[in-house]
Amino acid sequence: MFLKFLIVVLLLGLLASLGTGFYFLMVDQGNTRKRRLFNSLGVRLSLAVALMVVLVYGVSSGKLKSQAPWERHGVAGESTQPPADALTGDR
């Protein structure tokens, strides 16, 4: 549960950094001495890398699982093994 909370917090941080970057882009137009836009980009990049690390950790540790219907394994009424004729090639 903590992992999902952390993912949501990182996504909200990315959105906030994107908004501040847009604000700095509009306010600091033409001013080459202000580096706020680049700092916002650095924060956004750091948050994106942290989000990717958390997602890879969650999937590799098994704490995050896909619930997509095409990835279901062992659904009731369905066999997880292919038919016998598919294995031998006989028809």
N, C-alpha and C positions, 0 to 999 in steps of 0.2 A: 504494500500500500504506500509505503514511503517513496518507492521508486516512481510510482505514478504521480504523486504529489510533486516530486522533484522535476519531472518532465513538464508538468503544467506550469510550475514556477519559471522554468527556463524558457518556455514558449512565451509566457507573459513578459519576461525580461527582454526577449528578442523583439516583441512587438513594441515595447516601450522604447527600446534603443532605436528601432526603425522610425518611430514618431519623432524622437528628439533629433535624429539625423536629418529628417525632412525639415524640421523647424530651423535647425542650424543652417541648412542649405538655403532656406529662404531669407533668413535674417542676415547672414554673413556674406551675402553676394558681393563679389568683387574685393573683399577684404582678405588679402593674402597672409596677413599676420595672425589671424585667428585660426586655430587648429582644432576647433571643437568638432567639426564634421569628421575629421580623421580620427579623433579620439572616440567618437561615437561608432565609427566603423570598426575600430579595434575592439571595443566592448562587444559589438554585435558578432564579430568573428569569434571572439573568445567564448561567448555564450553558445554559438552554433557548434563549436568544437566540443564544448562540455556536454551539449545535448547529444551529439553523436556518440561520445564516449559512454554516456549513461545508457543510451539505447543498445549499443553493442554489448555492454555489460549485462543488461537485463535479458537480452535474447540468449546470450551465451551461457548465462547462469540458469536459465529456465524460469526466471521470475516474470518475464514478459512472454506471453504466448499469443500467437495469432488465432483469432476466432473466425477467420474467413471460412465461408461454407465450402469452398473448393479445397481446403486443406484439412478437412476432417478425417480423422483416422479412427477406424473401428466403430462406425456408426451402426446402430442396431439395424439388422436386416441386410447389411452389406458385408461382403467378404473382403478382408484386407489382402488376400492372395489372389493372383490372377487365375483364370480358369486353367484346368490341366492341359487342354489342347493348345493354349497359348504358349505354354512352357515347352511342349514337345514339337510344336509346329504342325501337328497332325490335324487334318480336317475331316 
